[in-house]
Amino acid sequence: MTNAVLIIAHAPLAHALRRCALHVFPDAAAEIAAVDVHPDAPPDKTLAVARLALARLNRPSTLVLTDVFGATPSNVALRLVDGRRTLLVAGANLPMLLRALTYRREPLAEQAALALAGGTQGIVMPVPVAVAVQPQNLQPPAQPTRAVLENGVR
Protein backbone atom coordinates (compact mmCIF):
# COMPACT_ATOMS: atom_id res chain seq x y z
CA MET A 1 0.00 0.00 0.00
CA THR A 2 1.25 3.46 -0.80
CA ASN A 3 1.23 6.53 1.41
CA ALA A 4 -0.87 9.48 0.39
CA VAL A 5 0.34 13.08 0.26
CA LEU A 6 -1.84 15.96 1.40
CA ILE A 7 -0.66 19.50 0.67
CA ILE A 8 -2.08 22.30 2.83
CA ALA A 9 -0.77 25.69 1.73
CA HIS A 10 -1.62 29.31 1.05
CA ALA A 11 -3.85 29.62 -2.02
CA PRO A 12 -3.15 28.85 -4.83
CA LEU A 13 0.11 27.03 -3.94
CA ALA A 14 -1.35 23.69 -2.82
CA HIS A 15 -3.23 23.03 -6.06
CA ALA A 16 -0.37 24.44 -8.16
CA LEU A 17 2.10 22.04 -6.55
CA ARG A 18 -0.30 19.15 -7.08
CA ARG A 19 -0.70 19.99 -10.77
CA CYS A 20 3.07 20.23 -11.22
CA ALA A 21 3.63 16.90 -9.49
CA LEU A 22 1.06 15.20 -11.73
CA HIS A 23 3.15 16.19 -14.76
CA VAL A 24 5.86 13.89 -13.43
CA PHE A 25 3.67 11.31 -11.67
CA PRO A 26 0.36 11.15 -13.57
CA ASP A 27 -0.35 7.79 -11.94
CA ALA A 28 -0.39 9.41 -8.46
CA ALA A 29 -3.60 11.42 -8.88
CA ALA A 30 -5.53 9.29 -6.38
CA GLU A 31 -2.70 9.54 -3.83
CA ILE A 32 -2.25 13.30 -3.67
CA ALA A 33 -4.71 15.94 -2.50
CA ALA A 34 -4.47 19.70 -2.07
CA VAL A 35 -6.14 22.17 0.25
CA ASP A 36 -5.65 25.83 -0.60
CA VAL A 37 -6.01 28.12 2.41
CA HIS A 38 -7.63 31.41 1.44
CA PRO A 39 -6.90 34.55 3.48
CA ASP A 40 -10.50 35.03 4.55
CA ALA A 41 -11.22 31.39 5.47
CA PRO A 42 -11.68 30.67 9.18
CA PRO A 43 -9.14 28.08 10.41
CA ASP A 44 -11.90 25.78 11.68
CA LYS A 45 -13.48 25.68 8.22
CA THR A 46 -10.08 24.98 6.64
CA LEU A 47 -9.53 22.17 9.16
CA ALA A 48 -12.88 20.64 8.20
CA VAL A 49 -11.92 20.79 4.50
CA ALA A 50 -8.53 19.23 5.29
CA ARG A 51 -10.14 16.42 7.29
CA LEU A 52 -12.45 15.71 4.38
CA ALA A 53 -9.51 15.67 1.95
CA LEU A 54 -7.62 13.28 4.23
CA ALA A 55 -10.64 10.98 4.49
CA ARG A 56 -11.09 10.98 0.70
CA LEU A 57 -7.49 9.87 0.23
CA ASN A 58 -8.48 6.74 2.19
CA ARG A 59 -4.93 5.55 2.88
CA PRO A 60 -3.53 3.99 6.04
CA SER A 61 -0.82 6.67 6.19
CA THR A 62 -0.44 10.17 4.80
CA LEU A 63 2.40 12.64 4.61
CA VAL A 64 1.10 16.18 5.07
CA LEU A 65 3.13 18.99 3.50
CA THR A 66 2.64 22.65 4.33
CA ASP A 67 4.35 25.77 3.09
CA VAL A 68 5.28 28.02 6.04
CA PHE A 69 5.68 26.72 9.57
CA GLY A 70 3.70 28.87 12.02
CA ALA A 71 1.30 30.24 9.40
CA THR A 72 -2.37 29.30 9.19
CA PRO A 73 -1.91 26.30 6.83
CA SER A 74 0.73 24.87 9.16
CA ASN A 75 -1.41 25.48 12.23
CA VAL A 76 -4.33 23.68 10.56
CA ALA A 77 -2.05 20.81 9.57
CA LEU A 78 -0.72 20.50 13.13
CA ARG A 79 -4.29 19.95 14.33
CA LEU A 80 -4.75 17.27 11.65
CA VAL A 81 -1.69 15.06 12.10
CA ASP A 82 -1.35 12.42 14.80
CA GLY A 83 2.38 11.61 14.55
CA ARG A 84 1.75 7.96 13.63
CA ARG A 85 -0.56 7.61 10.65
CA THR A 86 -0.02 11.18 9.55
CA LEU A 87 3.23 13.15 9.66
CA LEU A 88 3.87 16.79 8.85
CA VAL A 89 6.75 18.43 6.99
CA ALA A 90 6.79 22.23 6.60
CA GLY A 91 8.57 24.28 3.95
CA ALA A 92 6.94 22.54 0.98
CA ASN A 93 8.45 23.07 -2.44
CA LEU A 94 8.27 21.11 -5.68
CA PRO A 95 11.49 19.11 -5.11
CA MET A 96 10.12 18.04 -1.70
CA LEU A 97 6.82 16.96 -3.21
CA LEU A 98 8.48 15.03 -6.04
CA ARG A 99 10.70 13.24 -3.53
CA ALA A 100 7.66 12.42 -1.38
CA LEU A 101 5.91 10.89 -4.36
CA THR A 102 9.02 9.01 -5.45
CA TYR A 103 9.17 7.29 -2.06
CA ARG A 104 5.45 6.93 -1.35
CA ARG A 105 5.82 3.16 -1.03
CA GLU A 106 8.35 3.47 1.82
CA PRO A 107 7.40 3.56 5.51
CA LEU A 108 5.88 6.93 6.38
CA ALA A 109 8.73 8.15 8.61
CA GLU A 110 11.28 7.30 5.92
CA GLN A 111 9.18 9.01 3.26
CA ALA A 112 9.00 12.13 5.44
CA ALA A 113 12.78 12.17 5.98
CA LEU A 114 13.45 11.70 2.26
CA ALA A 115 10.95 14.43 1.34
CA LEU A 116 12.64 16.82 3.77
CA ALA A 117 16.04 16.00 2.26
CA GLY A 118 14.67 16.48 -1.25
CA GLY A 119 13.24 19.85 -0.33
CA THR A 120 16.48 21.14 1.11
CA GLN A 121 18.68 19.61 -1.60
CA GLY A 122 16.46 21.21 -4.23
CA ILE A 123 17.48 24.68 -3.09
CA VAL A 124 20.72 25.52 -4.83
CA MET A 125 22.68 28.45 -6.17
CA PRO A 126 24.00 27.47 -9.62
CA VAL A 127 27.78 27.77 -10.00
CA PRO A 128 27.87 30.75 -12.42
CA VAL A 129 25.74 32.76 -10.01
CA ALA A 130 27.70 31.53 -6.99
CA VAL A 131 30.96 32.71 -8.57
CA ALA A 132 29.52 36.15 -9.34
CA VAL A 133 27.95 36.62 -5.90
CA GLN A 134 30.43 36.93 -3.08
CA PRO A 135 29.29 36.22 0.50
CA GLN A 136 30.10 39.76 1.61
CA ASN A 137 27.59 41.03 -0.96
CA LEU A 138 24.84 38.91 0.59
CA GLN A 139 25.01 40.75 3.92
CA PRO A 140 22.51 43.56 4.55
CA PRO A 141 24.10 47.02 4.50
CA ALA A 142 25.02 48.45 7.89
CA GLN A 143 23.20 51.72 7.11
CA PRO A 144 20.05 52.13 5.03
CA THR A 145 20.82 53.42 1.56
CA ARG A 146 19.75 56.86 0.45
CA ALA A 147 17.08 55.37 -1.86
CA VAL A 148 15.61 53.40 1.04
CA LEU A 149 15.51 56.48 3.26
CA GLU A 150 13.93 58.63 0.53
CA ASN A 151 11.21 56.05 -0.15
CA GLY A 152 10.50 55.55 3.54
CA VAL A 153 11.13 51.80 3.37
CA ARG A 154 13.16 50.17 6.11
Backbone torsions as a table, in degrees:
resi	resn	phi	psi	omega
1	MET	NA	142.3	-179.0
2	THR	-98.0	152.9	174.2
3	ASN	-79.0	149.3	173.6
4	ALA	-92.5	165.0	174.9
5	VAL	-128.3	126.8	177.0
6	LEU	-117.8	122.6	178.7
7	ILE	-102.5	125.4	175.6
8	ILE	-122.5	112.7	-173.7
9	ALA	-151.1	166.3	175.8
10	HIS	-57.9	137.0	179.8
11	ALA	-64.5	138.5	2.3
12	PRO	-100.9	22.6	-171.0
13	LEU	-61.9	-42.9	-175.7
14	ALA	-58.6	-50.7	-179.6
15	HIS	-69.8	-32.5	177.4
16	ALA	-65.0	-44.1	177.1
17	LEU	-62.6	-41.7	179.0
18	ARG	-60.6	-46.6	179.9
19	ARG	-61.2	-42.2	178.2
20	CYS	-62.0	-44.5	-179.1
21	ALA	-62.8	-34.9	-179.4
22	LEU	-71.1	-16.5	171.9
23	HIS	-65.2	-37.3	-177.3
24	VAL	-89.6	-37.7	-177.3
25	PHE	-123.0	69.1	-178.1
26	PRO	-63.2	-21.7	179.2
27	ASP	-77.2	-6.3	-175.0
28	ALA	-96.7	10.4	-174.4
29	ALA	-56.4	-37.1	-178.8
30	ALA	-78.4	-10.5	-175.0
31	GLU	-106.9	3.0	-177.8
32	ILE	-135.1	130.1	179.1
33	ALA	-129.1	158.3	-177.8
34	ALA	-134.1	139.2	174.3
35	VAL	-126.7	111.5	175.3
36	ASP	-85.1	130.7	179.6
37	VAL	-99.7	114.4	-179.1
38	HIS	-87.3	148.7	-174.2
39	PRO	-59.9	-27.6	-177.3
40	ASP	-98.3	4.1	-178.0
41	ALA	-82.9	129.5	176.0
42	PRO	-64.6	140.5	-179.2
43	PRO	-55.5	-36.8	179.7
44	ASP	-64.7	-36.8	177.1
45	LYS	-68.2	-41.4	178.0
46	THR	-63.1	-40.0	177.2
47	LEU	-61.6	-41.4	178.2
48	ALA	-62.8	-41.5	178.0
49	VAL	-65.0	-41.1	179.5
50	ALA	-65.4	-40.3	177.8
51	ARG	-63.2	-39.8	177.8
52	LEU	-64.9	-43.3	178.4
53	ALA	-62.1	-41.6	178.6
54	LEU	-63.7	-43.4	179.1
55	ALA	-63.9	-38.7	179.9
56	ARG	-67.2	-28.7	176.9
57	LEU	-64.5	-33.5	173.1
58	ASN	51.4	52.9	178.2
59	ARG	-121.6	152.0	178.4
60	PRO	-67.2	-24.1	178.5
61	SER	-146.1	146.8	-175.5
62	THR	-141.0	133.9	171.9
63	LEU	-93.8	123.8	179.9
64	VAL	-102.3	127.3	178.2
65	LEU	-113.1	138.3	177.0
66	THR	-135.3	159.9	-170.9
67	ASP	-83.4	-54.5	-173.4
68	VAL	-124.9	115.9	178.5
69	PHE	-62.7	132.8	179.3
70	GLY	95.2	-15.2	177.8
71	ALA	-86.0	172.6	-176.3
72	THR	-53.6	-47.6	179.5
73	PRO	-57.8	-40.5	178.7
74	SER	-66.5	-41.5	179.5
75	ASN	-64.6	-38.1	175.4
76	VAL	-64.2	-46.5	-178.9
77	ALA	-61.4	-38.4	178.5
78	LEU	-61.4	-32.3	178.0
79	ARG	-77.3	-15.3	-176.6
80	LEU	-92.0	-38.5	-172.8
81	VAL	-80.5	151.8	-179.6
82	ASP	-114.5	-5.0	179.0
83	GLY	82.6	-3.5	178.0
84	ARG	-122.1	-64.3	-179.6
85	ARG	-86.9	-19.6	178.3
86	THR	-134.8	130.9	177.8
87	LEU	-123.1	153.9	-176.6
88	LEU	-118.9	135.6	170.7
89	VAL	-128.3	127.0	179.4
90	ALA	-100.8	159.8	-179.4
91	GLY	93.6	28.3	-174.0
92	ALA	-54.9	136.3	171.3
93	ASN	-144.9	172.7	-176.4
94	LEU	-63.4	-43.1	177.0
95	PRO	-58.3	-37.7	177.7
96	MET	-63.0	-46.3	-179.2
97	LEU	-63.6	-43.5	179.1
98	LEU	-62.8	-39.4	177.3
99	ARG	-65.8	-41.1	178.6
100	ALA	-60.6	-40.8	179.4
101	LEU	-72.5	-34.4	177.7
102	THR	-60.0	-39.1	-175.0
103	TYR	-108.1	30.8	-177.2
104	ARG	-71.6	-9.6	177.2
105	ARG	-95.4	-1.6	178.0
106	GLU	-84.3	165.0	173.4
107	PRO	-56.2	148.0	-172.3
108	LEU	-56.1	-44.7	-178.7
109	ALA	-63.1	-38.4	178.4
110	GLU	-69.0	-41.5	176.8
111	GLN	-59.3	-42.6	179.7
112	ALA	-62.9	-44.6	179.8
113	ALA	-64.1	-41.3	179.3
114	LEU	-68.7	-37.0	176.7
115	ALA	-64.2	-43.9	177.9
116	LEU	-60.0	-44.8	177.9
117	ALA	-62.5	-42.2	178.7
118	GLY	-62.8	-38.6	178.8
119	GLY	-65.1	-42.5	-179.4
120	THR	-75.6	-37.9	179.5
121	GLN	-70.9	-19.1	178.6
122	GLY	-80.8	-4.2	178.2
123	ILE	-101.5	108.2	-175.5
124	VAL	-136.2	161.5	171.1
125	MET	-115.3	109.7	-177.7
126	PRO	-56.0	148.8	-174.0
127	VAL	-53.8	-47.1	-179.6
128	PRO	-58.3	-36.6	178.4
129	VAL	-72.8	-40.5	-179.0
130	ALA	-62.4	-35.0	178.9
131	VAL	-70.2	-39.0	-177.5
132	ALA	-74.6	-29.4	-176.8
133	VAL	-100.6	116.6	178.8
134	GLN	-91.7	146.3	-178.1
135	PRO	-54.0	-36.7	-179.5
136	GLN	-64.3	-24.9	178.4
137	ASN	-78.7	-13.1	-179.3
138	LEU	-88.7	-7.3	179.7
139	GLN	-81.5	142.8	176.6
140	PRO	-66.3	147.4	179.2
141	PRO	-65.1	148.8	-179.3
142	ALA	-66.0	-37.4	179.9
143	GLN	-118.0	143.0	175.2
144	PRO	-59.6	142.3	178.4
145	THR	-72.4	164.3	-179.2
146	ARG	-60.9	-40.1	-180.0
147	ALA	-63.0	-38.8	179.0
148	VAL	-65.6	-44.2	-179.6
149	LEU	-64.7	-39.8	-179.0
150	GLU	-67.8	-33.0	-179.2
151	ASN	-87.5	-5.7	178.0
152	GLY	74.5	16.6	179.8
153	VAL	-99.2	133.7	177.1
154	ARG	-126.5	NA	NA
